Amino acid sequence: MKIDLDQIRELLSVVGSTDVTELTIEFGDQRITVKKSPPVVAGADSLPIVMKTTDLLPAPQLPKLSLPTAEVQNETATANGGEASTNGLVEITSPMVGTFYQAPSPDAPPFVQIGDHVAVGQTVCIIEAMKLMNDMPAEVSGKVVKLLVDNGTTVEYGQPLFLVDPKG
């Protein structure tokens, strides 16, 4: 059986959006290995991914992968130990555990500041995980109304980083 290329693309997307650096999947005598190498330039838009396949014998089709989706929470969020009303505001959350950086380098201006307007896909910060610098794109367009974490601090998966007013 031939491997479905759409399933391989999904696998690459999942690995590319996490801090996993190598993944090997075996189905019978068929093996797929996906490895991420560190980016050449800190803050690169995407991470280079090297993939090798070894086809020895036909293997069953890969199972369908479901990618995590960003959920918009319009209720209340706990930020910095206190409650903040997020009614109508959208959280931009961390997709991984790592260190939060507001700028591409210590002497560079922040990607975004309170009051700035962001567009979907615009880089708003960098999350460093396992010595890899991962650009964090905005999932929503609007006005940044609050920064919820300090520069250089460790963030958790799903932790809110920014509050954005999509109407702003």
Buried (B, 14 or more C-beta within 10 A) or exposed (E): EEBEEEBBEBBBEBBBBBBBBEBEEEBEEBBBBBBBEEBEEBBBEEBEBEEEEEEEEEBEEBEEEEEEEEEEEEEEBEBEEEEBEBEEBBBBBBBBBBBBBBBBEEEEEBBBEEEEEBEEEBBBBBBBBEEBBBBBBBBBBBBBBBBBBEEEEEBEEBBBBBBBBEEB
